[in-house]
């Protein structure tokens, strides 16, 4: 993970450590959004990983889909 991606991952890790136990485990997707964000940052770096995580969080609403939704692999050129 790049240094910038590690900085962006800090709030996600803080959420998982502090807030997630209080909020409960009611995620619509597998892997959870926070796990998805960390995987996206690790696989795609800071910019694309943040974009993928934001899109995933945007899909997480009562009228959205649910189920297995893994991080997409790297784009092949």
C-alpha positions as CSV (number, residue, x, y, z in Angstrom):
1,X,0.0,0.0,0.0
2,X,1.4,3.4,-0.9
3,X,2.1,5.9,1.9
4,X,-0.8,8.1,0.7
5,X,-3.2,5.1,0.7
6,X,-2.1,4.3,4.3
7,X,-3.0,7.8,5.4
8,X,-6.4,7.5,3.7
9,X,-6.9,4.1,5.3
10,X,-6.5,5.5,8.9
11,X,-10.1,6.8,9.2
12,X,-11.4,3.5,7.9
13,X,-9.3,1.6,10.5
14,X,-10.5,4.0,13.2
15,X,-14.1,3.4,12.2
16,X,-13.6,-0.4,12.4
17,X,-11.9,-0.1,15.8
18,X,-14.1,2.5,17.5
19,X,-17.5,2.9,15.8
20,X,-18.2,-0.5,14.1
21,X,-18.8,-2.4,17.4
22,X,-21.4,0.3,18.4
23,X,-23.1,0.5,15.0
24,X,-23.6,-3.3,14.7
25,X,-23.1,-5.7,11.9
26,X,-25.9,-4.9,9.5
27,X,-24.0,-4.7,6.2
28,X,-25.8,-5.4,3.0
29,X,-22.7,-6.5,1.2
30,X,-20.0,-9.1,1.7
31,X,-17.2,-8.0,2.2
32,X,-18.3,-5.1,4.5
33,X,-17.8,-1.6,3.2
34,X,-14.9,-0.9,5.5
35,X,-13.2,-4.2,4.4
36,X,-13.9,-3.3,0.8
37,X,-12.4,0.2,1.3
38,X,-9.2,-1.3,2.8
39,X,-8.9,-3.9,0.0
40,X,-9.5,-1.3,-2.7
41,X,-6.8,1.0,-1.3
42,X,-4.4,-1.9,-1.1
43,X,-5.1,-3.1,-4.6
44,X,-5.6,0.1,-6.5
45,X,-3.8,2.8,-4.5
46,X,-5.1,6.0,-3.0
47,X,-7.0,7.7,-5.8
48,X,-8.8,4.8,-7.5
49,X,-9.2,3.0,-4.2
50,X,-10.9,6.0,-2.7
51,X,-13.2,6.3,-5.7
52,X,-14.1,2.6,-5.6
53,X,-14.9,2.8,-1.8
54,X,-17.0,5.9,-2.3
55,X,-19.0,4.2,-5.1
56,X,-19.5,1.2,-2.9
57,X,-20.7,3.3,0.1
58,X,-23.0,5.2,-2.3
59,X,-24.6,1.8,-3.3
60,X,-25.3,0.9,0.3
61,X,-28.8,2.2,0.9
62,X,-32.2,0.5,1.7
63,X,-33.2,0.4,-2.0
64,X,-29.9,-0.8,-3.2
65,X,-28.6,-4.3,-4.0
66,X,-27.0,-6.7,-1.6
67,X,-24.8,-9.8,-1.7
68,X,-21.3,-10.6,-2.6
69,X,-19.5,-7.6,-4.2
70,X,-15.7,-8.0,-4.3
71,X,-13.2,-5.3,-5.3
72,X,-12.6,-5.4,-9.0
73,X,-9.2,-6.5,-10.2
74,X,-6.8,-4.1,-11.8
75,X,-7.7,-2.9,-15.3
76,X,-5.7,-4.5,-18.0
77,X,-4.4,-2.2,-20.7
